[in-house]
């Protein structure tokens, strides 16, 4: 990115396998519940419950 001119030469690039993937870290609470919900007969029921769990986490984090 520095060679393409997108970043300043003074910019330090950090690479951390675990910290850079914020989206996956944000959804780790949902992932832990997905295996439990595989027993639902209807996908819609599982989707509603997972979206509710996601909403609760967003409210807790102050993103809603």
Secondary structure, 3 states (H helix, E strand, C coil): CCCCCCCCCCCCCCCCCCCCCHHHHHCHHHHHHHCHHHHCCCHHHHHHHHHHHHHHHHHHHCCC
